[in-house]
Amino acid sequence: MRLNTLKPADGARTERTRVGRGIGSGLGKTAGRGHKGSFARAGKGKIKAKFEGGQMPLIKRLPKVGFRSKLKLDCAEVLSYQLEKLEAGEIDFAALRAAKLVPSTAKRAKIVKKGELTTKFVLKGVSVTAGAKAAIEAAGGSVQG
C-alpha cells in the first residue's frame, strides 16, 4: 500500500444528486420541493422549533410555574440561637438591627428555630415561626404582636 494508491471505500462517498435537470431524471421541474409553500422557496425553508402553523404554541398555552415574592427580599431571617447574644428583656426590630443580626436593607425580620434557647425574651413586632415560638415560650419568654 502506498499513499498515492489510497482511496475511500466503495460507497463511502456518493456524488451529489443533481436536481432540476429534466423530467426523465425523476427530480425535474420542482426539484423535489413540492408545489408552493415556504419549503419550495429559496432560503425560506426554516421554521422555529416552537412554531405550530399559527396555532397558539404549547409553550404559551401552558401555565408558568413558580412564584418569587418581592416581599421576601425585604424580610431577614434571624436564627433563634443568635438571640442569646442579646440582653434578656424586650427585643424588637430596632434591637435586632442594632445588634447587626438584621441587614440595613431589611424592613422586617422573622425568627426561625435553630439551636437551643435558655434566656427569657419578650419579642415585640417581629414575626416568629411556630417552632421558634414554642422554643421561646419553653424558655419562659413570650411573643407579642
Backbone as numpy.savetxt, mean C-alpha at the origin, in Angstrom:
# Nx Ny Nz CAx CAy CAz Cx Cy Cz
36.03 -30.22 -37.55 35.18 -29.03 -37.55 36.07 -27.79 -37.55
35.70 -26.86 -38.44 36.44 -25.61 -38.52 35.46 -24.45 -38.38
35.96 -23.32 -37.92 35.11 -22.15 -37.72 34.42 -21.71 -39.01
35.10 -21.88 -40.13 34.50 -21.46 -41.40 33.45 -22.43 -41.92
33.27 -23.58 -41.25 32.25 -24.54 -41.69 31.04 -24.57 -40.73
31.09 -23.78 -39.66 29.98 -23.76 -38.69 28.74 -23.14 -39.30
27.59 -23.73 -39.04 26.32 -23.13 -39.46 25.23 -23.60 -38.50
24.12 -22.85 -38.38 23.05 -23.22 -37.45 22.43 -24.57 -37.83
21.82 -25.23 -36.84 21.17 -26.51 -37.09 19.99 -26.32 -38.04
19.60 -27.38 -38.70 18.47 -27.31 -39.63 17.19 -26.94 -38.89
16.47 -25.95 -39.39 15.21 -25.50 -38.80 15.38 -24.49 -37.67
16.63 -24.19 -37.29 16.86 -23.24 -36.20 16.58 -21.81 -36.66
16.84 -21.54 -37.91 16.60 -20.19 -38.44 15.71 -20.30 -39.68
14.57 -19.60 -39.63 13.66 -19.64 -40.78 13.63 -18.27 -41.43
13.32 -18.26 -42.69 13.27 -16.99 -43.42 12.02 -16.23 -43.02
12.08 -14.90 -43.06 10.94 -14.04 -42.75 9.85 -14.26 -43.79
8.59 -14.39 -43.30 7.46 -14.56 -44.21 7.19 -13.24 -44.91
7.15 -13.25 -46.21 6.87 -12.04 -46.98 5.37 -11.97 -47.23
4.75 -10.94 -46.66 3.29 -10.80 -46.77 2.93 -9.75 -47.81
1.69 -9.85 -48.28 1.21 -8.87 -49.25 1.84 -9.03 -50.62
2.13 -10.27 -51.03 2.79 -10.51 -52.32 1.90 -11.31 -53.26
0.63 -10.98 -53.29 -0.26 -11.61 -54.26 -1.13 -12.69 -53.67
-2.22 -12.96 -54.40 -3.26 -13.86 -53.90 -2.77 -15.30 -53.76
-1.83 -15.70 -54.60 -1.34 -17.08 -54.57 -0.47 -17.40 -53.36
0.07 -16.39 -52.70 0.98 -16.64 -51.56 0.22 -17.05 -50.30
-1.09 -16.78 -50.28 -1.89 -17.08 -49.09 -1.92 -15.92 -48.11
-1.03 -14.96 -48.26 -1.01 -13.76 -47.41 -0.98 -12.51 -48.27
-1.85 -12.49 -49.31 -1.93 -11.32 -50.17 -3.01 -10.38 -49.67
-3.28 -9.33 -50.41 -4.30 -8.32 -50.14 -4.16 -7.72 -48.73
-4.80 -8.29 -47.71 -4.76 -7.69 -46.38 -3.54 -8.14 -45.58
-2.73 -9.02 -46.13 -1.48 -9.47 -45.54 -1.66 -10.07 -44.15
-2.77 -10.82 -43.94 -2.98 -11.49 -42.67 -3.49 -10.61 -41.55
-3.87 -9.35 -41.88 -4.33 -8.43 -40.84 -5.85 -8.33 -40.74
-6.57 -9.03 -41.57 -8.02 -8.94 -41.54 -8.51 -7.66 -42.18
-9.78 -7.31 -41.95 -10.36 -6.13 -42.56 -10.63 -5.05 -41.52
-10.16 -3.87 -41.75 -10.38 -2.69 -40.90 -10.00 -2.91 -39.42
-10.33 -1.98 -38.58 -10.02 -2.09 -37.16 -8.60 -1.64 -36.85
-8.32 -1.47 -35.56 -7.02 -0.93 -35.16 -5.86 -1.85 -35.51
-6.10 -3.15 -35.54 -5.01 -4.07 -35.83 -4.68 -4.12 -37.32
-5.56 -3.59 -38.15 -5.29 -3.56 -39.59 -4.48 -2.32 -39.97
-4.41 -1.33 -39.09 -3.71 -0.08 -39.39 -2.22 -0.19 -39.05
-1.44 0.65 -39.67 -0.01 0.67 -39.39 0.24 1.39 -38.07
0.99 0.77 -37.19 1.38 1.42 -35.94 0.29 1.55 -34.90
-0.89 0.95 -35.11 -2.00 1.13 -34.17 -2.42 -0.19 -33.52
-1.56 -1.20 -33.59 -1.97 -2.52 -33.14 -1.84 -2.79 -31.66
-1.53 -1.76 -30.85 -1.36 -2.00 -29.43 -2.50 -1.37 -28.64
-3.02 -2.13 -27.68 -4.00 -1.56 -26.77 -3.53 -1.88 -25.35
-3.92 -1.05 -24.40 -3.48 -1.24 -23.03 -4.06 -2.54 -22.45
-3.34 -3.14 -21.53 -3.75 -4.41 -20.95 -5.10 -4.30 -20.25
-5.40 -3.14 -19.65 -6.66 -2.99 -18.91 -7.84 -2.60 -19.80
-7.59 -2.33 -21.09 -8.67 -1.87 -21.97 -9.63 -3.01 -22.29
-10.93 -2.74 -22.15 -11.95 -3.77 -22.36 -12.95 -3.35 -23.43
-12.47 -2.70 -24.47 -13.33 -2.32 -25.58 -14.32 -1.24 -25.26
-14.03 -0.37 -24.34 -14.93 0.72 -23.97 -15.78 0.41 -22.76
-15.92 -0.88 -22.43 -16.63 -1.26 -21.20 -15.83 -0.74 -20.00
-16.53 -0.41 -18.91 -15.84 0.06 -17.71 -14.87 -1.03 -17.23
-13.58 -0.74 -17.18 -12.60 -1.77 -16.84 -12.79 -2.32 -15.43
-12.40 -3.57 -15.26 -12.53 -4.25 -13.98 -11.80 -3.47 -12.88
-10.67 -2.91 -13.21 -9.86 -2.18 -12.24 -10.61 -0.96 -11.69
-11.52 -0.41 -12.50 -12.32 0.73 -12.04 -13.62 0.30 -11.38
-14.09 -0.92 -11.72 -15.36 -1.41 -11.16 -15.21 -1.91 -9.73
-14.04 -2.42 -9.39 -13.84 -2.99 -8.05 -13.63 -1.88 -7.03
-14.08 -2.10 -5.78 -13.88 -1.08 -4.76 -12.41 -0.98 -4.36
-12.02 0.21 -3.98 -10.65 0.40 -3.52 -10.57 -0.13 -2.09
-9.50 -0.82 -1.77 -9.38 -1.48 -0.47 -8.51 -0.65 0.45
-8.93 -0.58 1.70 -8.12 0.07 2.72 -8.53 1.51 2.96
-8.05 2.03 4.07 -8.37 3.39 4.46 -7.26 3.88 5.37
-6.80 5.09 5.16 -5.76 5.66 6.01 -6.30 6.93 6.64
-6.45 6.88 7.93 -7.04 8.00 8.65 -6.05 9.14 8.79
-6.51 10.35 8.49 -5.66 11.53 8.66 -5.53 11.89 10.14
-6.52 11.46 10.95 -6.47 11.73 12.39 -5.33 10.95 13.05
-4.96 9.81 12.46 -3.91 8.99 13.03 -2.60 9.74 13.10
-2.37 10.64 12.15 -1.13 11.41 12.12 -1.04 12.36 13.31
-2.19 12.82 13.82 -2.21 13.78 14.93 -2.08 13.10 16.28
-2.29 11.79 16.35 -2.35 11.08 17.63 -1.02 10.38 17.91
-0.49 10.57 19.13 0.75 9.91 19.52 0.45 8.80 20.51
1.17 7.69 20.41 1.00 6.59 21.34 2.03 6.71 22.46
1.58 6.51 23.68 2.47 6.50 24.83 2.31 5.14 25.50
3.40 4.44 25.70 3.34 3.13 26.33 3.20 3.30 27.84
2.41 2.42 28.46 2.06 2.60 29.87 3.28 2.58 30.79
4.30 1.77 30.48 5.47 1.74 31.36 6.25 3.05 31.34
6.06 3.87 30.28 6.74 5.16 30.21 6.17 6.16 31.21
4.94 5.92 31.68 4.33 6.81 32.67 5.07 6.76 34.00
5.80 5.68 34.25 6.56 5.53 35.49 7.62 6.64 35.62
8.06 7.21 34.50 9.06 8.28 34.53 8.49 9.56 35.13
7.16 9.72 35.03 6.52 10.93 35.53 6.25 10.83 37.03
6.03 11.99 37.62 5.68 12.00 39.05 4.25 11.49 39.21
4.00 10.85 40.35 2.65 10.36 40.64 1.72 11.56 40.79
0.47 11.39 40.45 -0.51 12.48 40.54 -1.30 12.59 39.25
-1.68 13.83 38.93 -2.49 14.06 37.73 -1.59 14.16 36.50
-2.04 13.48 35.46 -1.31 13.52 34.19 -2.30 13.93 33.11
-1.93 14.96 32.35 -2.74 15.37 31.20 -1.82 15.48 29.98
-2.39 15.94 28.88 -1.62 16.02 27.63 -0.41 16.94 27.76
-0.59 18.05 28.46 0.51 19.00 28.65 1.66 18.37 29.42
1.34 17.55 30.43 2.38 16.88 31.22 3.15 15.88 30.37
2.44 15.17 29.48 3.09 14.21 28.59 4.02 14.92 27.61
3.59 16.08 27.13 4.41 16.84 26.19 5.63 17.42 26.90
5.45 17.89 28.13 6.57 18.44 28.90 7.61 17.36 29.20
7.17 16.12 29.38 8.08 15.01 29.66 8.69 14.43 28.38
8.37 15.04 27.24 8.87 14.62 25.92 8.45 13.19 25.55
7.30 12.76 26.06 6.74 11.46 25.68 5.88 11.58 24.43
5.50 12.83 24.10 4.64 13.11 22.95 5.37 14.13 22.07
5.46 13.89 20.74 6.12 14.87 19.87 5.33 16.16 19.76
6.00 17.22 19.37 5.35 18.53 19.31 4.28 18.61 18.23
4.36 17.72 17.23 3.38 17.75 16.14 2.06 17.12 16.53
2.04 16.30 17.59 0.82 15.59 17.99 -0.18 16.54 18.64
-1.46 16.27 18.39 -2.54 17.06 18.99 -3.30 16.26 20.03
-3.12 14.92 20.00 -3.78 14.04 20.95 -2.79 12.95 21.36
-3.12 12.26 22.45 -2.27 11.16 22.89 -3.15 10.00 23.34
-2.63 8.80 23.21 -3.35 7.62 23.65 -2.38 6.73 24.42
-2.82 6.28 25.60 -1.99 5.40 26.42 -2.28 3.96 26.02
-1.21 3.20 25.73 -1.32 1.81 25.30 -0.63 0.94 26.35
-1.25 -0.19 26.70 -0.67 -1.05 27.74 0.55 -1.79 27.22
1.65 -1.61 27.96 2.86 -2.39 27.72 3.68 -2.32 28.99
4.02 -3.43 29.54 4.78 -3.46 30.78 3.86 -3.35 31.99
4.49 -3.26 33.17 3.74 -3.21 34.42 3.70 -1.79 34.98
2.62 -1.48 35.71 2.48 -0.18 36.37 2.41 -0.41 37.88
3.14 0.41 38.64 3.09 0.31 40.10 2.67 1.63 40.72
2.90 2.73 39.99 2.58 4.06 40.52 1.13 4.41 40.29
0.56 5.18 41.22 -0.85 5.58 41.13 -0.94 6.87 40.30
-1.77 6.86 39.27 -1.93 8.01 38.38 -3.41 8.36 38.23
-3.65 9.65 37.99 -4.99 10.11 37.61 -4.83 10.75 36.23
-5.39 10.11 35.20 -5.27 10.61 33.83 -6.46 11.50 33.49
-6.17 12.67 32.89 -7.24 13.59 32.49 -7.03 14.00 31.03
-8.10 13.89 30.23 -8.07 14.37 28.85 -7.15 13.60 27.92
-6.87 12.36 28.26 -6.01 11.52 27.41 -6.77 10.22 27.15
-6.80 9.76 25.89 -7.49 8.50 25.61 -6.63 7.32 26.06
-7.31 6.24 26.40 -6.64 5.07 26.98 -7.26 3.81 26.38
-6.43 2.81 26.10 -6.97 1.53 25.63 -7.55 0.77 26.81
-8.35 -0.25 26.53 -9.01 -1.01 27.58 -7.99 -1.69 28.50
-6.94 -2.25 27.92 -5.91 -2.92 28.71 -5.15 -1.95 29.60
-4.84 -0.77 29.06 -4.11 0.25 29.83 -4.97 0.77 30.97
-6.27 0.93 30.71 -7.19 1.41 31.75 -7.25 0.41 32.91
-7.31 -0.87 32.57 -7.35 -1.91 33.61 -6.05 -1.91 34.42
-4.90 -1.71 33.75 -3.63 -1.70 34.45 -3.51 -0.49 35.37
-4.00 0.68 34.92 -3.95 1.90 35.74 -4.85 1.75 36.96
-6.03 1.22 36.76 -6.97 1.03 37.87 -6.48 -0.05 38.84
-5.75 -1.04 38.33 -5.19 -2.10 39.20 -4.09 -1.52 40.09
-3.40 -0.48 39.59 -2.32 0.16 40.37 -2.90 1.20 41.34
-4.23 1.38 41.34 -4.85 2.32 42.26 -5.16 3.67 41.64
-4.91 3.84 40.35 -5.19 5.11 39.69 -6.56 5.16 39.08
-6.83 6.23 38.32 -8.13 6.36 37.67 -7.99 7.12 36.36
-9.00 6.97 35.50 -9.02 7.65 34.19 -10.27 8.53 34.15
-10.04 9.83 33.90 -11.17 10.77 33.81 -11.20 11.37 32.42
-12.44 11.39 31.82 -12.72 12.00 30.53 -11.53 12.38 29.80
